[in-house]
Amino acid sequence: MDNRQDTQVLLNGTSRLRRLGIVVAGIGLGASISYLLAKALRGQGKSLARKFPDKPVDDRGTGQDKAAQILRKLRDRAFEASDERLALALGRPTEEIAAWNAGDLIIDDDAVMKARGIAMNRGVRVE
């Protein structure tokens, strides 16, 4: 009889610790996810401003930030958020589109003019 009581006391203590561990892990995971989401939403669209000066890309005075917004809107609205489809439409490699989105490469005037033309032909508002 003594062994059963000792076993139950040990099992109750173990299950409480297990529950506490699960709760702590859940809180940590939730905090990590909310931090990453906040960081991603806060930094969206600002990467080009930090890496490249906002000098005009074309004759309309479009800067790098605005050009990146145009390309992102076109990709999201006309090409189902696919970098591959946008790259095919613009006649550029997919790696270049990814570099533009990451802010690692300067967007040239040809890409912006093509993006505006494609948007106009597809009836998509990008500006």
Backbone torsions as a table, in degrees:
resi	resn	phi	psi	omega
1	MET	NA	-34.9	179.8
2	ASP	-65.2	-37.6	-179.2
3	ASN	-66.9	-36.6	179.4
4	ARG	-65.3	-42.5	-179.5
5	GLN	-66.2	-41.0	177.5
6	ASP	-63.2	-40.2	179.1
7	THR	-65.1	-42.1	179.4
8	GLN	-65.8	-38.9	178.4
9	VAL	-64.0	-41.5	178.5
10	LEU	-66.1	-42.6	-179.8
11	LEU	-66.4	-39.8	178.3
12	ASN	-63.9	-42.0	177.4
13	GLY	-65.2	-39.2	179.3
14	THR	-67.6	-42.5	-178.3
15	SER	-67.2	-34.9	177.3
16	ARG	-65.7	-42.0	178.2
17	LEU	-65.7	-38.0	178.6
18	ARG	-63.6	-45.0	177.9
19	ARG	-60.9	-44.3	178.8
20	LEU	-61.7	-41.9	177.8
21	GLY	-61.7	-41.0	178.8
22	ILE	-65.1	-42.2	179.0
23	VAL	-63.7	-45.2	-179.9
24	VAL	-63.9	-41.9	178.3
25	ALA	-64.1	-39.4	178.2
26	GLY	-64.0	-42.3	178.4
27	ILE	-64.0	-42.7	179.0
28	GLY	-63.4	-42.6	178.7
29	LEU	-64.8	-43.3	178.6
30	GLY	-62.5	-41.6	179.0
31	ALA	-65.1	-40.5	179.1
32	SER	-63.8	-44.1	-179.9
33	ILE	-64.7	-44.5	-179.6
34	SER	-65.7	-36.3	177.0
35	TYR	-63.3	-46.3	-178.8
36	LEU	-65.4	-39.7	177.9
37	LEU	-64.9	-43.7	179.6
38	ALA	-63.0	-41.0	179.4
39	LYS	-65.4	-41.0	-179.9
40	ALA	-67.4	-41.9	-178.7
41	LEU	-71.8	-35.0	-179.6
42	ARG	-69.8	-37.9	-175.3
43	GLY	-90.1	2.7	-175.9
44	GLN	-68.7	124.5	175.4
45	GLY	84.8	-0.2	-177.3
46	LYS	-105.1	-1.7	-174.6
47	SER	-69.1	-35.1	-178.9
48	LEU	-69.8	-34.6	-178.0
49	ALA	-63.9	-32.2	-179.5
50	ARG	-77.1	-34.3	-173.4
51	LYS	-90.3	-37.1	-175.3
52	PHE	-125.6	141.7	174.6
53	PRO	-65.2	151.0	-175.8
54	ASP	-88.1	62.2	177.1
55	LYS	-86.2	153.7	-175.4
56	PRO	-60.2	140.2	178.8
57	VAL	-91.5	-37.0	-176.1
58	ASP	-136.2	-173.6	-176.8
59	ASP	-71.3	-14.9	177.2
60	ARG	-82.8	-7.1	-179.2
61	GLY	85.0	20.0	179.5
62	THR	-69.4	124.9	178.6
63	GLY	-90.0	179.6	-178.8
64	GLN	-63.2	-39.8	179.8
65	ASP	-63.4	-46.1	180.0
66	LYS	-66.0	-39.4	178.1
67	ALA	-62.9	-41.2	178.2
68	ALA	-64.8	-39.3	177.2
69	GLN	-63.7	-42.1	179.0
70	ILE	-60.3	-48.1	-179.3
71	LEU	-64.9	-39.9	178.5
72	ARG	-65.7	-43.5	179.1
73	LYS	-63.5	-42.4	178.7
74	LEU	-62.4	-45.9	179.1
75	ARG	-60.2	-46.6	-176.0
76	ASP	-71.1	-38.2	-173.6
77	ARG	-89.9	-32.1	-175.0
78	ALA	-106.9	-21.1	-174.2
79	PHE	-124.9	25.7	175.7
80	GLU	53.1	39.6	178.1
81	ALA	58.4	32.8	-178.6
82	SER	-105.4	118.2	176.2
83	ASP	-64.3	-35.0	-178.7
84	GLU	-63.9	-44.8	-179.7
85	ARG	-67.0	-40.3	177.7
86	LEU	-64.9	-41.2	178.6
87	ALA	-61.4	-41.3	178.6
88	LEU	-63.9	-43.0	-179.3
89	ALA	-66.7	-36.2	-179.4
90	LEU	-85.7	-11.1	-178.0
91	GLY	72.5	33.9	-178.9
92	ARG	-122.9	158.5	175.5
93	PRO	-71.1	151.3	-179.8
94	THR	-61.5	-34.0	179.8
95	GLU	-62.5	-34.8	178.9
96	GLU	-68.2	-40.6	177.7
97	ILE	-62.6	-44.9	178.9
98	ALA	-62.5	-38.6	178.8
99	ALA	-67.4	-37.3	175.7
100	TRP	-62.8	-45.7	-179.2
101	ASN	-64.6	-33.9	179.7
102	ALA	-80.5	-14.5	-178.4
103	GLY	83.7	18.0	-178.5
104	ASP	-90.9	-9.0	-175.8
105	LEU	-138.9	142.0	179.3
106	ILE	-75.3	135.1	178.3
107	ILE	-83.7	130.0	-178.0
108	ASP	-94.4	168.2	-176.0
109	ASP	-66.0	-32.3	-180.0
110	ASP	-61.6	-42.0	-180.0
111	ALA	-65.5	-40.3	-179.4
112	VAL	-67.7	-42.8	179.0
113	MET	-64.2	-42.8	177.4
114	LYS	-63.1	-41.1	-179.9
115	ALA	-63.0	-41.8	178.1
116	ARG	-65.5	-40.3	178.4
117	GLY	-65.2	-42.8	178.3
118	ILE	-64.0	-42.1	179.1
119	ALA	-62.3	-41.7	179.6
120	MET	-64.5	-43.7	179.5
121	ASN	-66.6	-31.6	-179.2
122	ARG	-91.8	-5.7	178.6
123	GLY	73.0	35.9	-179.0
124	VAL	-110.7	132.0	177.4
125	ARG	-86.3	123.2	179.2
126	VAL	-117.4	-7.8	179.9
127	GLU	-120.7	NA	NA
